[in-house]
Amino acid sequence: MVSVSCLHDIDGEAELTLGPAEDVVSGLSAIFDGLIETPSKVVVISTVPGDHLLKANVPDTTTRIRIWRNHPVWADKVIVGWG
């Protein structure tokens, strides 16, 4: 599990993107680049209470994840690339 903060919903909407890294790479600086265990071969972006927002099937049981955001704390754009 990787936890990343973004803009609180009371302050506005945050744009979330999840996909293969080569398809979602941005000009933003990566805040995370590492391997996570994905035994179900699924990556999920969820809220703190556990509501699933985005989901992607991945090919392996260990997956490289990269995360970019446009603000160090209150990002309104968060991009998650796998692979």
Chimera marker file (.cmm) of the C-alpha trace (Angstrom):
<marker_set name="trace">
<marker id="1" x="0.000" y="0.000" z="0.000" r="1" g="1" b="0" radius="0.5"/>
<marker id="2" x="1.140" y="3.507" z="-0.838" r="1" g="1" b="0" radius="0.5"/>
<marker id="3" x="-0.631" y="6.495" z="0.685" r="1" g="1" b="0" radius="0.5"/>
<marker id="4" x="-0.674" y="9.891" z="-1.059" r="1" g="1" b="0" radius="0.5"/>
<marker id="5" x="-2.485" y="13.043" z="0.016" r="1" g="1" b="0" radius="0.5"/>
<marker id="6" x="-4.382" y="15.266" z="-2.359" r="1" g="1" b="0" radius="0.5"/>
<marker id="7" x="-6.877" y="18.112" z="-2.232" r="1" g="1" b="0" radius="0.5"/>
<marker id="8" x="-9.659" y="17.554" z="0.322" r="1" g="1" b="0" radius="0.5"/>
<marker id="9" x="-13.061" y="17.181" z="-1.288" r="1" g="1" b="0" radius="0.5"/>
<marker id="10" x="-14.359" y="20.170" z="0.664" r="1" g="1" b="0" radius="0.5"/>
<marker id="11" x="-11.745" y="22.316" z="-1.158" r="1" g="1" b="0" radius="0.5"/>
<marker id="12" x="-12.538" y="21.043" z="-4.663" r="1" g="1" b="0" radius="0.5"/>
<marker id="13" x="-12.037" y="18.068" z="-6.914" r="1" g="1" b="0" radius="0.5"/>
<marker id="14" x="-8.773" y="16.278" z="-7.589" r="1" g="1" b="0" radius="0.5"/>
<marker id="15" x="-8.025" y="14.759" z="-10.978" r="1" g="1" b="0" radius="0.5"/>
<marker id="16" x="-6.761" y="11.177" z="-10.606" r="1" g="1" b="0" radius="0.5"/>
<marker id="17" x="-5.145" y="9.196" z="-13.403" r="1" g="1" b="0" radius="0.5"/>
<marker id="18" x="-4.127" y="5.518" z="-13.340" r="1" g="1" b="0" radius="0.5"/>
<marker id="19" x="-2.542" y="3.622" z="-16.205" r="1" g="1" b="0" radius="0.5"/>
<marker id="20" x="0.578" y="2.129" z="-17.708" r="1" g="1" b="0" radius="0.5"/>
<marker id="21" x="3.501" y="4.442" z="-16.938" r="1" g="1" b="0" radius="0.5"/>
<marker id="22" x="4.389" y="4.936" z="-20.600" r="1" g="1" b="0" radius="0.5"/>
<marker id="23" x="0.848" y="6.201" z="-21.230" r="1" g="1" b="0" radius="0.5"/>
<marker id="24" x="0.556" y="8.559" z="-18.234" r="1" g="1" b="0" radius="0.5"/>
<marker id="25" x="4.086" y="9.958" z="-17.769" r="1" g="1" b="0" radius="0.5"/>
<marker id="26" x="3.935" y="13.650" z="-16.989" r="1" g="1" b="0" radius="0.5"/>
<marker id="27" x="6.287" y="16.604" z="-16.705" r="1" g="1" b="0" radius="0.5"/>
<marker id="28" x="5.803" y="16.578" z="-12.936" r="1" g="1" b="0" radius="0.5"/>
<marker id="29" x="8.468" y="15.290" z="-10.555" r="1" g="1" b="0" radius="0.5"/>
<marker id="30" x="7.836" y="11.785" z="-9.266" r="1" g="1" b="0" radius="0.5"/>
<marker id="31" x="7.122" y="11.609" z="-5.528" r="1" g="1" b="0" radius="0.5"/>
<marker id="32" x="7.263" y="7.803" z="-5.454" r="1" g="1" b="0" radius="0.5"/>
<marker id="33" x="9.024" y="5.210" z="-7.575" r="1" g="1" b="0" radius="0.5"/>
<marker id="34" x="9.071" y="1.735" z="-6.130" r="1" g="1" b="0" radius="0.5"/>
<marker id="35" x="7.851" y="-1.833" z="-6.202" r="1" g="1" b="0" radius="0.5"/>
<marker id="36" x="4.704" y="-3.036" z="-4.473" r="1" g="1" b="0" radius="0.5"/>
<marker id="37" x="3.334" y="-6.528" z="-4.050" r="1" g="1" b="0" radius="0.5"/>
<marker id="38" x="0.257" y="-7.100" z="-6.218" r="1" g="1" b="0" radius="0.5"/>
<marker id="39" x="-0.712" y="-10.735" z="-5.523" r="1" g="1" b="0" radius="0.5"/>
<marker id="40" x="-4.176" y="-10.161" z="-7.016" r="1" g="1" b="0" radius="0.5"/>
<marker id="41" x="-2.587" y="-8.509" z="-10.079" r="1" g="1" b="0" radius="0.5"/>
<marker id="42" x="-4.745" y="-5.454" z="-9.463" r="1" g="1" b="0" radius="0.5"/>
<marker id="43" x="-3.800" y="-1.875" z="-8.521" r="1" g="1" b="0" radius="0.5"/>
<marker id="44" x="-6.537" y="0.205" z="-6.888" r="1" g="1" b="0" radius="0.5"/>
<marker id="45" x="-6.789" y="3.895" z="-6.035" r="1" g="1" b="0" radius="0.5"/>
<marker id="46" x="-9.160" y="4.319" z="-3.120" r="1" g="1" b="0" radius="0.5"/>
<marker id="47" x="-10.305" y="6.876" z="-0.584" r="1" g="1" b="0" radius="0.5"/>
<marker id="48" x="-9.261" y="6.626" z="3.071" r="1" g="1" b="0" radius="0.5"/>
<marker id="49" x="-12.573" y="4.913" z="3.966" r="1" g="1" b="0" radius="0.5"/>
<marker id="50" x="-11.828" y="2.335" z="1.238" r="1" g="1" b="0" radius="0.5"/>
<marker id="51" x="-14.100" y="3.403" z="-1.621" r="1" g="1" b="0" radius="0.5"/>
<marker id="52" x="-12.493" y="2.332" z="-4.906" r="1" g="1" b="0" radius="0.5"/>
<marker id="53" x="-12.058" y="5.203" z="-7.374" r="1" g="1" b="0" radius="0.5"/>
<marker id="54" x="-9.856" y="3.642" z="-10.076" r="1" g="1" b="0" radius="0.5"/>
<marker id="55" x="-8.672" y="0.097" z="-10.716" r="1" g="1" b="0" radius="0.5"/>
<marker id="56" x="-6.226" y="-1.475" z="-13.184" r="1" g="1" b="0" radius="0.5"/>
<marker id="57" x="-5.197" y="-5.035" z="-13.914" r="1" g="1" b="0" radius="0.5"/>
<marker id="58" x="-1.425" y="-5.517" z="-13.924" r="1" g="1" b="0" radius="0.5"/>
<marker id="59" x="0.529" y="-8.424" z="-15.407" r="1" g="1" b="0" radius="0.5"/>
<marker id="60" x="2.670" y="-9.440" z="-12.410" r="1" g="1" b="0" radius="0.5"/>
<marker id="61" x="2.501" y="-10.087" z="-8.668" r="1" g="1" b="0" radius="0.5"/>
<marker id="62" x="5.125" y="-7.384" z="-8.078" r="1" g="1" b="0" radius="0.5"/>
<marker id="63" x="4.529" y="-4.079" z="-9.831" r="1" g="1" b="0" radius="0.5"/>
<marker id="64" x="6.599" y="-0.930" z="-10.249" r="1" g="1" b="0" radius="0.5"/>
<marker id="65" x="4.521" y="2.090" z="-9.268" r="1" g="1" b="0" radius="0.5"/>
<marker id="66" x="5.365" y="5.726" z="-10.001" r="1" g="1" b="0" radius="0.5"/>
<marker id="67" x="3.353" y="8.622" z="-8.615" r="1" g="1" b="0" radius="0.5"/>
<marker id="68" x="3.386" y="12.256" z="-9.673" r="1" g="1" b="0" radius="0.5"/>
<marker id="69" x="1.418" y="15.172" z="-8.226" r="1" g="1" b="0" radius="0.5"/>
<marker id="70" x="1.310" y="18.900" z="-8.857" r="1" g="1" b="0" radius="0.5"/>
<marker id="71" x="1.565" y="20.065" z="-5.225" r="1" g="1" b="0" radius="0.5"/>
<marker id="72" x="3.512" y="18.613" z="-2.285" r="1" g="1" b="0" radius="0.5"/>
<marker id="73" x="0.454" y="18.413" z="-0.010" r="1" g="1" b="0" radius="0.5"/>
<marker id="74" x="-2.812" y="19.614" z="-1.583" r="1" g="1" b="0" radius="0.5"/>
<marker id="75" x="-2.489" y="18.317" z="-5.128" r="1" g="1" b="0" radius="0.5"/>
<marker id="76" x="-5.454" y="18.632" z="-7.452" r="1" g="1" b="0" radius="0.5"/>
<marker id="77" x="-3.703" y="16.395" z="-9.992" r="1" g="1" b="0" radius="0.5"/>
<marker id="78" x="-2.326" y="12.955" z="-9.050" r="1" g="1" b="0" radius="0.5"/>
<marker id="79" x="-1.003" y="10.527" z="-11.655" r="1" g="1" b="0" radius="0.5"/>
<marker id="80" x="-0.218" y="6.880" z="-10.885" r="1" g="1" b="0" radius="0.5"/>
<marker id="81" x="1.682" y="4.873" z="-13.473" r="1" g="1" b="0" radius="0.5"/>
<marker id="82" x="2.362" y="1.175" z="-13.227" r="1" g="1" b="0" radius="0.5"/>
<marker id="83" x="4.933" y="-0.939" z="-15.015" r="1" g="1" b="0" radius="0.5"/>
<link id1="1" id2="2" r="1" g="1" b="0" radius="0.2"/>
<link id1="2" id2="3" r="1" g="1" b="0" radius="0.2"/>
<link id1="3" id2="4" r="1" g="1" b="0" radius="0.2"/>
<link id1="4" id2="5" r="1" g="1" b="0" radius="0.2"/>
<link id1="5" id2="6" r="1" g="1" b="0" radius="0.2"/>
<link id1="6" id2="7" r="1" g="1" b="0" radius="0.2"/>
<link id1="7" id2="8" r="1" g="1" b="0" radius="0.2"/>
<link id1="8" id2="9" r="1" g="1" b="0" radius="0.2"/>
<link id1="9" id2="10" r="1" g="1" b="0" radius="0.2"/>
<link id1="10" id2="11" r="1" g="1" b="0" radius="0.2"/>
<link id1="11" id2="12" r="1" g="1" b="0" radius="0.2"/>
<link id1="12" id2="13" r="1" g="1" b="0" radius="0.2"/>
<link id1="13" id2="14" r="1" g="1" b="0" radius="0.2"/>
<link id1="14" id2="15" r="1" g="1" b="0" radius="0.2"/>
<link id1="15" id2="16" r="1" g="1" b="0" radius="0.2"/>
<link id1="16" id2="17" r="1" g="1" b="0" radius="0.2"/>
<link id1="17" id2="18" r="1" g="1" b="0" radius="0.2"/>
<link id1="18" id2="19" r="1" g="1" b="0" radius="0.2"/>
<link id1="19" id2="20" r="1" g="1" b="0" radius="0.2"/>
<link id1="20" id2="21" r="1" g="1" b="0" radius="0.2"/>
<link id1="21" id2="22" r="1" g="1" b="0" radius="0.2"/>
<link id1="22" id2="23" r="1" g="1" b="0" radius="0.2"/>
<link id1="23" id2="24" r="1" g="1" b="0" radius="0.2"/>
<link id1="24" id2="25" r="1" g="1" b="0" radius="0.2"/>
<link id1="25" id2="26" r="1" g="1" b="0" radius="0.2"/>
<link id1="26" id2="27" r="1" g="1" b="0" radius="0.2"/>
<link id1="27" id2="28" r="1" g="1" b="0" radius="0.2"/>
<link id1="28" id2="29" r="1" g="1" b="0" radius="0.2"/>
<link id1="29" id2="30" r="1" g="1" b="0" radius="0.2"/>
<link id1="30" id2="31" r="1" g="1" b="0" radius="0.2"/>
<link id1="31" id2="32" r="1" g="1" b="0" radius="0.2"/>
<link id1="32" id2="33" r="1" g="1" b="0" radius="0.2"/>
<link id1="33" id2="34" r="1" g="1" b="0" radius="0.2"/>
<link id1="34" id2="35" r="1" g="1" b="0" radius="0.2"/>
<link id1="35" id2="36" r="1" g="1" b="0" radius="0.2"/>
<link id1="36" id2="37" r="1" g="1" b="0" radius="0.2"/>
<link id1="37" id2="38" r="1" g="1" b="0" radius="0.2"/>
<link id1="38" id2="39" r="1" g="1" b="0" radius="0.2"/>
<link id1="39" id2="40" r="1" g="1" b="0" radius="0.2"/>
<link id1="40" id2="41" r="1" g="1" b="0" radius="0.2"/>
<link id1="41" id2="42" r="1" g="1" b="0" radius="0.2"/>
<link id1="42" id2="43" r="1" g="1" b="0" radius="0.2"/>
<link id1="43" id2="44" r="1" g="1" b="0" radius="0.2"/>
<link id1="44" id2="45" r="1" g="1" b="0" radius="0.2"/>
<link id1="45" id2="46" r="1" g="1" b="0" radius="0.2"/>
<link id1="46" id2="47" r="1" g="1" b="0" radius="0.2"/>
<link id1="47" id2="48" r="1" g="1" b="0" radius="0.2"/>
<link id1="48" id2="49" r="1" g="1" b="0" radius="0.2"/>
<link id1="49" id2="50" r="1" g="1" b="0" radius="0.2"/>
<link id1="50" id2="51" r="1" g="1" b="0" radius="0.2"/>
<link id1="51" id2="52" r="1" g="1" b="0" radius="0.2"/>
<link id1="52" id2="53" r="1" g="1" b="0" radius="0.2"/>
<link id1="53" id2="54" r="1" g="1" b="0" radius="0.2"/>
<link id1="54" id2="55" r="1" g="1" b="0" radius="0.2"/>
<link id1="55" id2="56" r="1" g="1" b="0" radius="0.2"/>
<link id1="56" id2="57" r="1" g="1" b="0" radius="0.2"/>
<link id1="57" id2="58" r="1" g="1" b="0" radius="0.2"/>
<link id1="58" id2="59" r="1" g="1" b="0" radius="0.2"/>
<link id1="59" id2="60" r="1" g="1" b="0" radius="0.2"/>
<link id1="60" id2="61" r="1" g="1" b="0" radius="0.2"/>
<link id1="61" id2="62" r="1" g="1" b="0" radius="0.2"/>
<link id1="62" id2="63" r="1" g="1" b="0" radius="0.2"/>
<link id1="63" id2="64" r="1" g="1" b="0" radius="0.2"/>
<link id1="64" id2="65" r="1" g="1" b="0" radius="0.2"/>
<link id1="65" id2="66" r="1" g="1" b="0" radius="0.2"/>
<link id1="66" id2="67" r="1" g="1" b="0" radius="0.2"/>
<link id1="67" id2="68" r="1" g="1" b="0" radius="0.2"/>
<link id1="68" id2="69" r="1" g="1" b="0" radius="0.2"/>
<link id1="69" id2="70" r="1" g="1" b="0" radius="0.2"/>
<link id1="70" id2="71" r="1" g="1" b="0" radius="0.2"/>
<link id1="71" id2="72" r="1" g="1" b="0" radius="0.2"/>
<link id1="72" id2="73" r="1" g="1" b="0" radius="0.2"/>
<link id1="73" id2="74" r="1" g="1" b="0" radius="0.2"/>
<link id1="74" id2="75" r="1" g="1" b="0" radius="0.2"/>
<link id1="75" id2="76" r="1" g="1" b="0" radius="0.2"/>
<link id1="76" id2="77" r="1" g="1" b="0" radius="0.2"/>
<link id1="77" id2="78" r="1" g="1" b="0" radius="0.2"/>
<link id1="78" id2="79" r="1" g="1" b="0" radius="0.2"/>
<link id1="79" id2="80" r="1" g="1" b="0" radius="0.2"/>
<link id1="80" id2="81" r="1" g="1" b="0" radius="0.2"/>
<link id1="81" id2="82" r="1" g="1" b="0" radius="0.2"/>
<link id1="82" id2="83" r="1" g="1" b="0" radius="0.2"/>
</marker_set>
